[in-house]
Amino acid sequence: MNLRQRLSAGTISKLLPLALVIIALANSYFIVVEGHVGVVKRFGEAMDQENPGLHFKIPIIETVEMIEVRTRKNAEKMASSTKEQMPVTIEVSVNWTVNKEAALDLFKRYGGLTQFEQRILDPRFRSATKDTIPQFEAEQLIQDRASAIQGIERRLADEMEGFPVVVDNIQIENIVLPQKYINSIEIKQTEKNLAAAEEHKLERQRLEALRAVNTADAQAKGILKVAEAEAQSIRLKGMAEAEAIDAKAKALKNNPLIVKLTEAQKWDGKLPATMMADGVMPIMDLRPNK
């Protein structure tokens, strides 16, 4: 062995322990970021879980699996049918969160989040949705999604009871119905709009007729009031005249000289041209002959 080979072998033998120490130090700690917990495994067996922060482990012997404990969203697109047996394609989503304290147990029982989704959550979510949708008619499903969502939530809550997760905020993202049904809905809506317009027109005509009747009634009442006022005026005027005549007659009766006075006031100073003779005599013309 020459000098160069001896130097290379010596250098490697000296550097190898240092390299192993560096590798060991590099693998002796781990960092758990926020929104996760770290599951520490020793020879593949889950031993403990660690919260966010800096932690240490045995190099090579121990490894760490990160489990997300923030809210996750699962979406499903599936075929179903409505109450009237109409085929429908529905897209639904659900938010779910792992209980932070139960992350180690979830990992031990199901092997991680992906396995839990595929084996537990997704099948039950699909089952809850397919059991709920057929309880609603197509039109009701479109107009009242909230009731369908509540039905899915109740069914899924029963299905997921006992599992270390919280499920909430279920949403119906989209509903796809057959084109023929959509066309029939459009026709039906058009007919409703036309009927509503016709009803509005009739109501407007009714109001206009009622307005005309009210106007005519008001005019008739006004004419009646005027006639009543005129009749009342005439009646009062007649009563006043009758009272005046009566008062005058009483005055004449009580004082005959008033008659003479009235005749004197009305005399124009001329003697009468004709006069009646005493007894039954013809009327004599006393006017002078021209």
One Martini backbone bead per residue (centre of mass of N, CA, C, O) as a GRO file, in nm:
protein
  290
    1MET     BB    1   0.095   0.037   0.025
    2ASN     BB    2   0.077   0.350  -0.027
    3LEU     BB    3   0.074   0.668   0.095
    4ARG     BB    4  -0.197   0.761  -0.021
    5GLN     BB    5  -0.368   0.528   0.083
    6ARG     BB    6  -0.302   0.567   0.384
    7LEU     BB    7  -0.420   0.857   0.404
    8SER     BB    8  -0.711   0.792   0.314
    9ALA     BB    9  -0.773   0.581   0.534
   10GLY     BB   10  -0.715   0.770   0.775
   11THR     BB   11  -0.922   0.991   0.710
   12ILE     BB   12  -1.177   0.819   0.713
   13SER     BB   13  -1.144   0.708   1.004
   14LYS     BB   14  -1.168   0.999   1.129
   15LEU     BB   15  -1.441   1.108   0.987
   16LEU     BB   16  -1.663   0.901   1.050
   17PRO     BB   17  -1.735   0.969   1.346
   18LEU     BB   18  -1.811   1.264   1.286
   19ALA     BB   19  -2.043   1.202   1.091
   20LEU     BB   20  -2.211   1.037   1.292
   21VAL     BB   21  -2.250   1.265   1.494
   22ILE     BB   22  -2.393   1.463   1.306
   23ILE     BB   23  -2.629   1.279   1.232
   24ALA     BB   24  -2.728   1.236   1.521
   25LEU     BB   25  -2.782   1.532   1.588
   26ALA     BB   26  -2.981   1.584   1.347
   27ASN     BB   27  -3.175   1.328   1.470
   28SER     BB   28  -3.239   1.443   1.783
   29TYR     BB   29  -3.452   1.640   1.653
   30PHE     BB   30  -3.772   1.827   1.654
   31ILE     BB   31  -4.044   2.005   1.481
   32VAL     BB   32  -4.354   2.147   1.579
   33VAL     BB   33  -4.607   2.285   1.425
   34GLU     BB   34  -4.865   2.458   1.391
   35GLY     BB   35  -5.152   2.245   1.377
   36HIS     BB   36  -4.982   2.017   1.524
   37VAL     BB   37  -4.873   1.682   1.597
   38GLY     BB   38  -4.635   1.460   1.742
   39VAL     BB   39  -4.564   1.122   1.662
   40VAL     BB   40  -4.389   0.893   1.841
   41LYS     BB   41  -4.168   0.640   1.707
   42ARG     BB   42  -4.068   0.301   1.803
   43PHE     BB   43  -4.018   0.083   1.581
   44GLY     BB   44  -4.328   0.182   1.484
   45GLU     BB   45  -4.425   0.260   1.768
   46ALA     BB   46  -4.656   0.435   1.934
   47MET     BB   47  -4.581   0.647   2.221
   48ASP     BB   48  -4.617   0.966   2.153
   49GLN     BB   49  -4.708   1.316   2.198
   50GLU     BB   50  -4.644   1.641   2.050
   51ASN     BB   51  -4.623   1.966   2.068
   52PRO     BB   52  -4.550   2.256   1.974
   53GLY     BB   53  -4.199   2.252   1.899
   54LEU     BB   54  -3.909   2.152   2.064
   55HIS     BB   55  -3.758   1.824   2.021
   56PHE     BB   56  -3.651   1.497   2.134
   57LYS     BB   57  -3.463   1.209   2.003
   58ILE     BB   58  -3.380   0.898   1.895
   59PRO     BB   59  -3.171   0.809   1.685
   60ILE     BB   60  -3.323   0.593   1.444
   61ILE     BB   61  -3.526   0.472   1.651
   62GLU     BB   62  -3.681   0.745   1.617
   63THR     BB   63  -3.989   0.874   1.494
   64VAL     BB   64  -4.202   1.120   1.312
   65GLU     BB   65  -4.556   1.202   1.308
   66MET     BB   66  -4.770   1.418   1.147
   67ILE     BB   67  -5.066   1.580   1.290
   68GLU     BB   68  -5.345   1.736   1.194
   69VAL     BB   69  -5.562   1.983   1.392
   70ARG     BB   70  -5.699   2.114   1.177
   71THR     BB   71  -5.921   2.208   0.961
   72ARG     BB   72  -6.092   2.000   0.737
   73LYS     BB   73  -6.177   1.913   0.387
   74ASN     BB   74  -6.451   1.733   0.245
   75ALA     BB   75  -6.535   1.607  -0.085
   76GLU     BB   76  -6.840   1.506  -0.263
   77LYS     BB   77  -6.942   1.307  -0.553
   78MET     BB   78  -7.282   1.202  -0.614
   79ALA     BB   79  -7.532   0.966  -0.664
   80SER     BB   80  -7.890   1.007  -0.671
   81SER     BB   81  -8.227   1.057  -0.532
   82THR     BB   82  -8.539   1.150  -0.515
   83LYS     BB   83  -8.856   1.112  -0.406
   84GLU     BB   84  -8.945   1.086  -0.732
   85GLN     BB   85  -8.702   0.926  -0.870
   86MET     BB   86  -8.480   1.141  -0.939
   87PRO     BB   87  -8.197   1.197  -1.077
   88VAL     BB   88  -7.890   1.295  -0.893
   89THR     BB   89  -7.622   1.528  -0.862
   90ILE     BB   90  -7.404   1.565  -0.575
   91GLU     BB   91  -7.233   1.826  -0.389
   92VAL     BB   92  -7.035   1.775  -0.095
   93SER     BB   93  -6.934   1.910   0.230
   94VAL     BB   94  -6.684   1.876   0.506
   95ASN     BB   95  -6.591   1.956   0.829
   96TRP     BB   96  -6.291   1.853   1.015
   97THR     BB   97  -6.163   1.758   1.352
   98VAL     BB   98  -5.908   1.679   1.549
   99ASN     BB   99  -5.850   1.573   1.850
  100LYS     BB  100  -5.572   1.658   2.009
  101GLU     BB  101  -5.575   1.439   2.246
  102ALA     BB  102  -5.646   1.196   2.009
  103ALA     BB  103  -5.413   1.154   1.800
  104LEU     BB  104  -5.274   0.893   1.900
  105ASP     BB  105  -5.524   0.712   1.882
  106LEU     BB  106  -5.576   0.751   1.580
  107PHE     BB  107  -5.305   0.637   1.486
  108LYS     BB  108  -5.332   0.354   1.613
  109ARG     BB  109  -5.614   0.277   1.469
  110TYR     BB  110  -5.561   0.419   1.152
  111GLY     BB  111  -5.261   0.557   1.065
  112GLY     BB  112  -5.417   0.831   0.999
  113LEU     BB  113  -5.581   1.059   0.809
  114THR     BB  114  -5.617   0.913   0.539
  115GLN     BB  115  -5.729   0.649   0.655
  116PHE     BB  116  -5.971   0.778   0.800
  117GLU     BB  117  -6.110   0.893   0.556
  118GLN     BB  118  -6.138   0.624   0.384
  119ARG     BB  119  -6.266   0.432   0.622
  120ILE     BB  120  -6.471   0.640   0.780
  121LEU     BB  121  -6.576   0.918   0.674
  122ASP     BB  122  -6.660   0.886   0.375
  123PRO     BB  123  -6.872   0.654   0.397
  124ARG     BB  124  -7.056   0.806   0.604
  125PHE     BB  125  -7.109   1.056   0.434
  126ARG     BB  126  -7.243   0.914   0.195
  127SER     BB  127  -7.465   0.774   0.356
  128ALA     BB  128  -7.602   1.030   0.476
  129THR     BB  129  -7.669   1.158   0.202
  130LYS     BB  130  -7.830   0.916   0.062
  131ASP     BB  131  -8.049   0.910   0.299
  132THR     BB  132  -8.155   1.216   0.267
  133ILE     BB  133  -8.228   1.303  -0.026
  134PRO     BB  134  -8.490   1.107  -0.071
  135GLN     BB  135  -8.673   1.304   0.127
  136PHE     BB  136  -8.668   1.495  -0.131
  137GLU     BB  137  -8.770   1.700  -0.351
  138ALA     BB  138  -8.645   1.872  -0.605
  139GLU     BB  139  -8.765   2.152  -0.541
  140GLN     BB  140  -8.698   2.145  -0.237
  141LEU     BB  141  -8.391   2.108  -0.270
  142ILE     BB  142  -8.348   2.386  -0.405
  143GLN     BB  143  -8.511   2.580  -0.197
  144ASP     BB  144  -8.417   2.374   0.070
  145ARG     BB  145  -8.111   2.312   0.177
  146ALA     BB  146  -8.109   2.335   0.485
  147SER     BB  147  -8.273   2.077   0.549
  148ALA     BB  148  -8.074   1.879   0.416
  149ILE     BB  149  -7.830   1.954   0.587
  150GLN     BB  150  -7.952   1.881   0.862
  151GLY     BB  151  -7.993   1.583   0.794
  152ILE     BB  152  -7.695   1.514   0.746
  153GLU     BB  153  -7.587   1.603   1.021
  154ARG     BB  154  -7.747   1.408   1.196
  155ARG     BB  155  -7.650   1.144   1.063
  156LEU     BB  156  -7.340   1.190   1.096
  157ALA     BB  157  -7.333   1.224   1.403
  158ASP     BB  158  -7.421   0.932   1.453
  159GLU     BB  159  -7.189   0.792   1.291
  160MET     BB  160  -6.943   0.963   1.461
  161GLU     BB  161  -6.985   0.843   1.720
  162GLY     BB  162  -6.675   0.791   1.906
  163PHE     BB  163  -6.495   0.969   1.748
  164PRO     BB  164  -6.186   1.178   1.735
  165VAL     BB  165  -6.405   1.392   1.605
  166VAL     BB  166  -6.521   1.693   1.432
  167VAL     BB  167  -6.829   1.770   1.271
  168ASP     BB  168  -6.898   2.036   1.022
  169ASN     BB  169  -7.014   2.235   0.785
  170ILE     BB  170  -7.230   2.151   0.583
  171GLN     BB  171  -7.240   2.139   0.214
  172ILE     BB  172  -7.420   2.226  -0.082
  173GLU     BB  173  -7.265   2.296  -0.375
  174ASN     BB  174  -7.432   2.096  -0.582
  175ILE     BB  175  -7.706   2.054  -0.830
  176VAL     BB  176  -7.787   1.789  -1.063
  177LEU     BB  177  -8.027   1.789  -1.309
  178PRO     BB  178  -8.223   1.716  -1.540
  179GLN     BB  179  -8.298   1.889  -1.824
  180LYS     BB  180  -8.603   1.841  -1.831
  181TYR     BB  181  -8.659   1.956  -1.550
  182ILE     BB  182  -8.546   2.236  -1.595
  183ASN     BB  183  -8.743   2.309  -1.822
  184SER     BB  184  -9.001   2.274  -1.651
  185ILE     BB  185  -8.928   2.491  -1.445
  186GLU     BB  186  -8.918   2.727  -1.643
  187ILE     BB  187  -9.210   2.705  -1.738
  188LYS     BB  188  -9.341   2.731  -1.461
  189GLN     BB  189  -9.219   3.009  -1.396
  190THR     BB  190  -9.342   3.157  -1.635
  191GLU     BB  191  -9.636   3.104  -1.555
  192LYS     BB  192  -9.619   3.246  -1.284
  193ASN     BB  193  -9.545   3.523  -1.395
  194LEU     BB  194  -9.798   3.559  -1.569
  195ALA     BB  195 -10.002   3.525  -1.341
  196ALA     BB  196  -9.895   3.760  -1.172
  197ALA     BB  197  -9.942   3.978  -1.388
  198GLU     BB  198 -10.248   3.931  -1.414
  199GLU     BB  199 -10.315   3.982  -1.119
  200HIS     BB  200 -10.207   4.269  -1.119
  201LYS     BB  201 -10.398   4.376  -1.332
  202LEU     BB  202 -10.664   4.312  -1.186
  203GLU     BB  203 -10.601   4.476  -0.935
  204ARG     BB  204 -10.576   4.742  -1.079
  205GLN     BB  205 -10.865   4.745  -1.193
  206ARG     BB  206 -11.005   4.728  -0.921
  207LEU     BB  207 -10.890   4.995  -0.812
  208GLU     BB  208 -11.001   5.176  -1.034
  209ALA     BB  209 -11.299   5.107  -0.985
  210LEU     BB  210 -11.302   5.191  -0.690
  211ARG     BB  211 -11.221   5.483  -0.744
  212ALA     BB  212 -11.467   5.553  -0.920
  213VAL     BB  213 -11.680   5.489  -0.708
  214ASN     BB  214 -11.578   5.688  -0.496
  215THR     BB  215 -11.607   5.937  -0.671
  216ALA     BB  216 -11.912   5.912  -0.728
  217ASP     BB  217 -11.997   5.905  -0.433
  218ALA     BB  218 -11.880   6.181  -0.361
  219GLN     BB  219 -12.047   6.341  -0.567
  220ALA     BB  220 -12.324   6.256  -0.467
  221LYS     BB  221 -12.287   6.364  -0.183
  222GLY     BB  222 -12.240   6.654  -0.272
  223ILE     BB  223 -12.513   6.699  -0.409
  224LEU     BB  224 -12.683   6.631  -0.163
  225LYS     BB  225 -12.574   6.855   0.014
  226VAL     BB  226 -12.665   7.087  -0.166
  227ALA     BB  227 -12.966   7.016  -0.168
  228GLU     BB  228 -13.004   7.028   0.136
  229ALA     BB  229 -12.917   7.320   0.162
  230GLU     BB  230 -13.135   7.441  -0.023
  231ALA     BB  231 -13.379   7.328   0.125
  232GLN     BB  232 -13.314   7.461   0.393
  233SER     BB  233 -13.321   7.750   0.284
  234ILE     BB  234 -13.614   7.747   0.186
  235ARG     BB  235 -13.744   7.671   0.451
  236LEU     BB  236 -13.639   7.912   0.612
  237LYS     BB  237 -13.754   8.130   0.430
  238GLY     BB  238 -14.052   8.045   0.459
  239MET     BB  239 -14.064   8.071   0.762
  240ALA     BB  240 -13.996   8.373   0.767
  241GLU     BB  241 -14.233   8.469   0.595
  242ALA     BB  242 -14.456   8.348   0.768
  243GLU     BB  243 -14.383   8.504   1.021
  244ALA     BB  244 -14.417   8.785   0.896
  245ILE     BB  245 -14.715   8.758   0.819
  246ASP     BB  246 -14.818   8.690   1.098
  247ALA     BB  247 -14.716   8.949   1.230
  248LYS     BB  248 -14.874   9.141   1.045
  249ALA     BB  249 -15.156   9.038   1.106
  250LYS     BB  250 -15.149   9.093   1.407
  251ALA     BB  251 -15.101   9.400   1.378
  252LEU     BB  252 -15.360   9.464   1.218
  253LYS     BB  253 -15.560   9.355   1.427
  254ASN     BB  254 -15.462   9.543   1.668
  255ASN     BB  255 -15.423   9.789   1.428
  256PRO     BB  256 -15.617   9.945   1.193
  257LEU     BB  257 -15.450  10.210   1.125
  258ILE     BB  258 -15.228  10.078   0.956
  259VAL     BB  259 -15.392  10.062   0.697
  260LYS     BB  260 -15.426  10.361   0.653
  261LEU     BB  261 -15.127  10.424   0.654
  262THR     BB  262 -15.052  10.250   0.413
  263GLU     BB  263 -15.244  10.394   0.209
  264ALA     BB  264 -15.120  10.673   0.243
  265GLN     BB  265 -14.828  10.591   0.157
  266LYS     BB  266 -14.939  10.483  -0.138
  267TRP     BB  267 -15.053  10.749  -0.217
  268ASP     BB  268 -15.036  10.973  -0.517
  269GLY     BB  269 -15.275  11.214  -0.509
  270LYS     BB  270 -15.507  11.066  -0.664
  271LEU     BB  271 -15.798  11.014  -0.783
  272PRO     BB  272 -16.015  10.799  -0.866
  273ALA     BB  273 -16.152  10.703  -1.175
  274THR     BB  274 -16.306  10.486  -1.016
  275MET     BB  275 -16.629  10.374  -0.872
  276MET     BB  276 -16.847  10.260  -0.645
  277ALA     BB  277 -17.159  10.241  -0.586
  278ASP     BB  278 -17.423  10.236  -0.415
  279GLY     BB  279 -17.492   9.946  -0.414
  280VAL     BB  280 -17.643   9.832  -0.713
  281MET     BB  281 -17.420   9.981  -0.923
  282PRO     BB  282 -17.281  10.108  -1.164
  283ILE     BB  283 -17.006  10.210  -1.307
  284MET     BB  284 -16.867  10.531  -1.294
  285ASP     BB  285 -16.748  10.781  -1.507
  286LEU     BB  286 -16.544  11.066  -1.385
  287ARG     BB  287 -16.416  11.146  -1.630
  288PRO     BB  288 -16.334  11.381  -1.832
  289ASN     BB  289 -16.406  11.520  -2.120
  290LYS     BB  290 -16.227  11.570  -2.425
   0.00000   0.00000   0.00000
